[in-house]
């Protein structure tokens, strides 16, 4: 299950783990104009862990999900 909310400066997507126990904590993605942040609460440290991805990294991640093992580079449209 997931939710989508639009705020003033970003869109917020929350991914809820509905699989079999043990379940993972929710994953929260904040989509800003220039980056995406991914946050998940870590119950072992009792802290929220956050990473920031550039839009280029998000593009590469999306492409990588549909490719076999290997090393790739996305070429700009003008090449």
C-alpha positions as semicolon CSV with decimal commas, in nm:
position;residue;x (nm);y (nm);z (nm)
1;X;0,000;0,000;0,000
2;X;0,116;0,356;-0,057
3;X;-0,008;0,709;-0,011
4;X;0,061;1,025;-0,213
5;X;0,034;1,377;-0,070
6;X;0,120;1,707;-0,237
7;X;0,259;1,985;-0,019
8;X;0,375;2,335;-0,104
9;X;0,733;2,240;-0,194
10;X;0,725;1,866;-0,260
11;X;0,523;1,552;-0,320
12;X;0,534;1,291;-0,043
13;X;0,498;0,919;-0,116
14;X;0,476;0,677;0,176
15;X;0,529;0,305;0,112
16;X;0,369;0,079;0,374
17;X;0,498;-0,278;0,411
18;X;0,195;-0,509;0,408
19;X;0,384;-0,835;0,360
20;X;0,419;-1,117;0,606
21;X;0,574;-1,051;0,948
22;X;0,828;-0,929;1,031
23;X;0,728;-0,607;0,860
24;X;0,965;-0,323;0,774
25;X;0,907;0,037;0,876
26;X;0,734;0,272;0,631
27;X;0,952;0,429;0,360
28;X;0,887;0,798;0,292
29;X;0,994;0,961;-0,034
30;X;0,994;1,339;-0,063
31;X;1,010;1,456;-0,426
32;X;1,151;1,810;-0,443
33;X;1,229;2,017;-0,751
34;X;1,597;1,916;-0,752
35;X;1,624;1,591;-0,552
36;X;1,444;1,300;-0,387
37;X;1,491;1,210;-0,022
38;X;1,422;0,862;0,112
39;X;1,360;0,826;0,486
40;X;1,298;0,517;0,700
41;X;1,284;0,485;1,078
42;X;1,543;0,241;1,219
43;X;1,401;0,082;1,537
44;X;1,747;-0,047;1,639
45;X;1,893;0,304;1,666
46;X;1,558;0,478;1,718
47;X;1,654;0,730;1,449
48;X;1,519;0,815;1,107
49;X;1,775;0,735;0,837
50;X;1,770;0,962;0,530
51;X;1,942;0,951;0,193
52;X;1,926;1,210;-0,084
53;X;1,923;1,117;-0,453
54;X;1,978;1,358;-0,739
55;X;1,722;1,348;-1,018
56;X;1,987;1,181;-1,236
57;X;2,031;0,905;-0,977
58;X;1,653;0,852;-0,966
59;X;1,646;0,830;-1,347
60;X;1,927;0,573;-1,341
61;X;1,753;0,373;-1,067
62;X;1,431;0,362;-1,269
63;X;1,622;0,239;-1,576
64;X;1,818;-0,018;-1,372
65;X;1,505;-0,189;-1,244
66;X;1,435;-0,327;-1,593
67;X;1,789;-0,422;-1,701
68;X;1,997;-0,739;-1,658
69;X;2,320;-0,745;-1,458
70;X;2,592;-0,517;-1,598
71;X;2,734;-0,165;-1,611
72;X;2,537;0,102;-1,798
73;X;2,542;0,472;-1,881
74;X;2,239;0,660;-2,008
75;X;2,334;0,876;-2,305
76;X;2,184;1,221;-2,347
77;X;1,934;1,252;-2,632
78;X;2,178;1,457;-2,841
79;X;2,439;1,176;-2,872
